[in-house]
Amino acid sequence: MIQVAALTSGKDVPSSRFRVRQHIESLKMAGIDVREYMPIISKYAELPGLPRSTFSKYLFSPVYVLWSGVELATRIRGVLGSWKGQLTWLERELFPGCLTWEPFLKRPYVFDVDDAIWLNPPFGRSAMMRIAKDAEVVLAGNAYIADWFSAYSRNVRIVPTAIDTERFIPKGVSENNADRGFVIGWTGKSSGFPFLYGIESSLGRFLNDHEAELWVMADQAPRFKTIPVGRVRYFPWSPNAEAPFVRELDVGIMPLFSNDWCRGKCSFKMLQYMASGLPVVVSPVGMNEEILGMGEVGFPARNEGDWYETLDNLYKDPSLGHRLGFAGRELAVKHFSREVVSSRLAEIFHEYASRS
């Protein structure tokens, strides 16, 4: 049995849940025993009563230094634990935008990245360069991330973020709500609300012209400027509620901006919708565009007119949504299911354990 020490970012951090934690049982069946070292304080946690954004720009302020020290102290257990395994699985850097305890990790270690984290302040670029150079292999969530890290790592493998296709499943025929209006859905962290606000005009016009609602699941409610409150339903996020929430939608949306950070996104929202048998309407940025090119699973939306027209088409033709949703489900199962990605990870861990 190969012993792997996995250093993750926090209990509810998406990259920890979906890049590492959901694979632990599958990997054990493949002869790989993963022990997760999760910090008791998420590395993205804000100081209670004082959001990080209000003091992080003052890098050497007493408050910032003290809170950062507390967060870094919670990572020591994982660093020490890495010496108990044959391989170390580092999910992102140990502290946002910085090189900290990474040189003290037991090698070989694999560096798992699912975002353009080299853009994180204050020292993201230089920190990621160093961590990647020391890593035995970089596991990149998409081609854009792989391309960036290929300049600093001798070995980069593309490993997409897996979707649990046994949990995210299509709605059954008996579950259809014929008496309900059309439902557009979005799920994610509230930090992603700017993407929704960026298409607010199109969403508002669509909702005004159709018997439809926008459902949002997040850690807090969105605050739209023009969309009437009565046309938006907010659902508090929880791990157990997200799959049933997505299953109730008629279409899933994933708007993004056209910038480097968004090109680093691994399209997980899109995959959640597809696995649940939904048609998708997404910004054709980065991996979103790649997945759209793999099959007829939904529509790209590049401007306000696209968002309105594609939603209007799906509203008027439910059979179109069903066809796209069926194709999306098949594609998600074939290429992005937990079973497929766990198998890929197992191959990589067996390969590098044999070298250590």
N, C-alpha and C positions, 0 to 999 in steps of 0.2 A: 504494500500500500504506500503510495507516494504521499508524503506529508507536505502540505502547502499552508503557509501562513498568509492570510488575506487581510490587508490593512484597508479598511473602508472608511467612509467619511461621516457616517451617522445613520441613525435608525431609519429616518424617513427620507433620506437623500436619494433621489431617483437613481443616480448612477450606482449607488451602493446596492439598492434593491434589485435593479435589473441587469447590471453588468456582472455582479458577483453573487449576491445572496440567493437569487432564484436558481442558480446552477449548482448549489452545494450538494443537494441530494442526488442529482443526476451524475455529478462527477464522482460521488462516492461509489455509485454502481459501476463506474468505469475504473475503479481502483485508485481514486485520488481522494484523500481525506483532507478537506479544507477546514481549517480553523479560522474563524473570523475574529479579528480584533477591531471592535467598533468603539470609537471614543464615546465617553459618557456625555460629552457635549459636542454636538455637531460642529464640524469645522466652519460651517457657514452661520452659526448661531450669532445673534446680535445680543449685545449687552442689554439686559432688561431695562426698558425705559429709555434706552439711548441707541437708536439705530446706528449700525456700522457706518452708514453713509454720512453721518454727521461728524464722525471723528477720524475715519480711516484716511482722509486726505492729510491729516496731521500725524504723519507716521511716527513721530517720536513724542507725541503728547502722552502724559502720564496715564490717562484713561486707556488709550489704545495699547500702550506697552503692557499695562497690567492685564487687560483682557486677553491680549494675544498670548501672554505668558501662560495664563490659565488654560487656554485652548491647546497650546503646544504641550503643556504638561500632560494632558489627557492622551497624547499620542505616544508617550514613552513606553507604556505597556505593550503596544503593538510593535515598536522597534525591538524591544527585548524579546518579544514573542517570535519575531522573525527568525531568531537564532535556533528555535526549536524545530524548524521545518527544513525540508530539502530545498524548497523553492519559496520565494516571497512573491506575493501577488499584490502589487501596489495600485490601488484604485485612485487615479489622479495623484496630485501632489499632496503632501501631508498638511500644508497650510496654504491658503489661496495666494497665488502669485509669488511664492517665495521658495527658496531652497532652505530647508531646516535640518531635520534629522535624517534625510535620505542617505547621505554618505555612510551612516552607521547601520544601515540595513544589511542583513545577511544576503550575500549573493550566492547564486544568480537570482535576480529578481526580474519579473515582468512588469512593465509599466502600462497600465490600462487607461486609455484616454477616449472620452466620448464627447468632447467639446473642444473648441479652439481656446484652450486654457492658457496658451502662450500670450493671449491678449489681456489676461488678468493683471491688474496693478498689484504691487508696485514693480515687481521684477520678473513678471511672467516669462518673458522671452528668454532671458539668460538662465532662469531657473529650469525651464523645460529643456533647454539645450543640455544642461549639465546632467539632469536626471536621465534623459534619453541616452546620453553617451555612456552612462554607467549601467544602464539596463541591458539585460541579455537580449530582450526582444520588446518591442512596443506593440501593444494590441490597439489598433486604431479603429474607431467606430465607423469610419467611412473613408472614401478615397481622398477627400480633401485633407483630412487630418493625417492620413498616411503620407501624402505628398509632402506636407510640411515637415514631419518628423524624419522623413527619409534622408534629409540633409544632415541629420545629427545622430542617427542610429544605424548600425550595420545590419539590423534586421527589423523590418516592420511587417506585421501581418494585419490584414483587414479582418476584423471580427465584429459583425454588426450587433447592435443591441437586440436581444431576443425578446419576443413577445410570447407570453404564455397562452397558447392557442387552446388550452383546455379550460382556461378561466375566462378569457375574452372570446365569447362564442356568439354566433348569430341568434337573434330572437326567433323563437319558435312560432309557427303559424298561429297557435292558440293564444300567443301573447300579443298579437297585433291589436292596436287600439284604433279601430276604424272611426271612432267618434271624436278623436283628438285631432287637433290641427297639426300642420307640418312643423317638425322640430329640428332646428339647426343646433349643433352642439360643439362645445369647446371644453377641453379639460387640461389642467396644468397648474403651475404655480402662479401666484399673482404677479410675480416679476415679469411674466409674459403678457400681461394686460396691454402694454403699449402696442403689441402686434394687433390685438383686437381693436384698440382705439384707432389704429391706422386705417381700418376698413369700416369704421363706424358709419360713415355716410352711406355706403352701399348697403350695409346691413339694415340701417334705419329705413332706407327707401324700400327695400324688399319687405321688411316686416310691416310697413305701412300699407303696401299694396296687396298683401296676401294674408290669409288666415294662418299665421305662423308665430312661433316663439323662438327665442334664443335661450338655450340652457347653458349655464356655465358652472363647472365644478372647479373649485379652487380653495385655497386656504383663507380667502376673504372675498367679499362681494365686489364685483366691478362697479365703477362709477362712470357711466356713459354720460355725455353731455347732451345728446339729442335724442337718443332712443328712450321712449317712455318706459318708466319702471315696470308698468304692467305687461310689457312685451318681453321682459327678461326674467328668467327664474334662476336663482342662485342656489347651488347645492354645496354644502361644506364637504371638503375633500376628506376621505379616509381610505386606507388601503382596501378595506372590504367593500366600500361603496362604489369604487371607480368602474369596475367591470359591469355591474348592473346598470349603472348610469349610462355608460356608452351604449349598451344594448338597447336602450329605449329611444335612441336618436333616429332621425331619418337621414341625416347627412352629417359628416364630421368635417370640420374646417381647421386648417392650419395656416394662418397668414404669417408671413415672415417679412423682414426687411432684406434688401439686397446688399448685405455687407459681409465682412469676413467672419464675424461671430456667428451669423445665421448659416453661413456655408459650412460651419463646423457642426451644425445640428444633425442628429442621427435619426430624425424622422419618427421618433417614437410615438407621438400623437397619431400620426398618419397610420402607423402599424396597429395601434390600438383600434382605430376605426375599422381598418381593413379586416383584422381578425374577427371583428364583431359583425362582419357582413354588411358594412356601410359603404356607400359611395363617398368619395372624398373630393373636396375642393381645397386646393393648397397653392401656396406661392411656389412657383417652380424654381426654387433656390436650392443649390447644393444637392443633398441626397434625395430631397423631395422630387426633383426633376429626374434623377436616376430611376427611382421607383416607378414614376409615371411612365417611363420608357420601357419598363419591364412587362407591362400589360395594360389593358383597358380597365383601370380601376377607379378612374375619376377624371377630374378636369384641372388644368392649370388656370390660375387667375393672376394676371399680371397687372391689372388696373381696376378701377372702380367699375367700369362697364363689364369686365369679365366676371367679377364677383356677383353682380346682379344677374347677369344673363345665365350663368351656369346654375345658380340656385333656382332661377325661374324655370329652367329646363327640367330640373329634377322635381320641382313642385308639380309641373304640368304632366310629367310622364313618370309615374311611380315604377313602371316596369323597367325603365332605364336605370333607375337607382338599384333595383333588385339585381339586374344583370351585372352592373359594375360592382356591387357589393359581393356577389358570388365570386366573381373573378378575383377581387381583392382578397377574399378569404382564402382561396386556393393558393394565391401567390404568397401570402403571409405564412401559411402552413409549410409550403415547399421550401422557402428560402430563409425565413426569419423566425421559425418556431424555436421554442426552448430546446427541444430535442435536437434540432439541427445544429444550433449554436453550441450547446453543451458538448456535442460530439467533436466539434471543431476545437473547442478549448481543451478537451481531453487529449487530442492528438498533440497539441502544442506542449502541454504539460508533460506528457510522456516523453516527448522528444528532448526537452531540456532537462528533465530529471535524469535521463540516461547520460547526459553530458557532465552533470555536476559531480 
